[in-house]
Amino acid sequence: MLRILGRATSINVRKVLWTCAEIGIEHVREDWGRGYRSTREAEFLRLNPNGLIPVLVDGDFVLWESNAICRYLARSRGRDDLLPVDWRQGALVEQWMDWQAGTLGAAASYAFHALVRQSPDHRDEAQIASSLARWQEAMAILDAQLAATGAHAVGAAFTLADIVLGLSVHRWYQTPFDKPEFGAVRDYYQRLHARPGFVANGPQGAP
Ligand SMILES: N[C@@H](CCC(=O)N[C@@H](CS)C(=O)NCC(=O)O)C(=O)O
């Protein structure tokens, strides 16, 4: 049985869980990370020397980095709809996945930990303001893209990019601060509620 290591409150673990739900992959999830077994244990560090969740164990194959895990699951199950084999379409899906992790998620991180997690390590007002400004700029880029496609991140079809972006959008709406109204993002967020994998790992999952 495929194993997913990581607490379900983690956005990066929930990307993988939602991908499993879309594809119908049976798995067991083990609670590792903050509040559960420490990812600094030797048993965990042997699997991921970064000490971060999620980790996927598929037989003798081990993989870390949430977006790479999502791509592995789609490719290994032949789900070209989620990750097109067409080079350009596939590259666009990967572009938006990388942007979610490297730009959108990175911008949101400090403010999210301050305002939602109430982390004592994230109390610097200037850094909160900077994070909120960068987060808003990134969301404006996403809003323009969604307004152009009228549906999903790279076009009409739902892909892996929508899994990782969808959970980031959920986080945007769950974080309490005065935010501008982004109409295309709001429509997208509503549209995603039709997918059980999103509901289970977003609204019924965690911020
Ligand atoms: N780039 C990594 C980031 C992984 C990451 O930052 N994971 C966080 C949870 S979202 C973590 O392991 N936190 C430590 C912990 O929970 O103990 C990925 O996408 O998998």
The ligand as an SDF file (V2000), in Angstrom:
LIG
                    3D

 20 19  0  0  0  0  0  0  0  0999 V2000
    8.8570   22.3900   -0.6750 N   0  0  0  0  0  0  0  0  0  0  0  0
    8.3710   21.4290    0.2690 C   0  0  0  0  0  0  0  0  0  0  0  0
    7.9620   22.1480    1.5340 C   0  0  0  0  0  0  0  0  0  0  0  0
    7.5650   21.1740    2.6170 C   0  0  0  0  0  0  0  0  0  0  0  0
    7.2010   21.8840    3.9140 C   0  0  0  0  0  0  0  0  0  0  0  0
    7.5610   23.0560    4.1280 O   0  0  0  0  0  0  0  0  0  0  0  0
    6.5110   21.1540    4.7800 N   0  0  0  0  0  0  0  0  0  0  0  0
    6.1240   21.6920    6.0740 C   0  0  0  0  0  0  0  0  0  0  0  0
    4.6200   21.5220    6.2800 C   0  0  0  0  0  0  0  0  0  0  0  0
    3.6700   22.3910    5.0570 S   0  0  0  0  0  0  0  0  0  0  0  0
    6.8350   20.9220    7.1740 C   0  0  0  0  0  0  0  0  0  0  0  0
    7.3880   19.8720    6.9470 O   0  0  0  0  0  0  0  0  0  0  0  0
    6.8270   21.4850    8.3970 N   0  0  0  0  0  0  0  0  0  0  0  0
    7.4690   20.8600    9.5200 C   0  0  0  0  0  0  0  0  0  0  0  0
    6.5870   20.0570   10.3910 C   0  0  0  0  0  0  0  0  0  0  0  0
    5.3690   19.9670   10.1770 O   0  0  0  0  0  0  0  0  0  0  0  0
    7.1020   19.4780   11.3440 O   0  0  0  0  0  0  0  0  0  0  0  0
    7.1920   20.6470   -0.3470 C   0  0  0  0  0  0  0  0  0  0  0  0
    6.4530   21.2360   -1.1460 O   0  0  0  0  0  0  0  0  0  0  0  0
    7.0210   19.4570   -0.0510 O   0  0  0  0  0  0  0  0  0  0  0  0
  1  2  1  0
  2  3  1  0
  2 18  1  0
  3  4  1  0
  4  5  1  0
  5  6  2  0
  5  7  1  0
  7  8  1  0
  8  9  1  0
  8 11  1  0
  9 10  1  0
 11 12  2  0
 11 13  1  0
 13 14  1  0
 14 15  1  0
 15 16  2  0
 15 17  1  0
 18 19  2  0
 18 20  1  0
M  END
$$$$
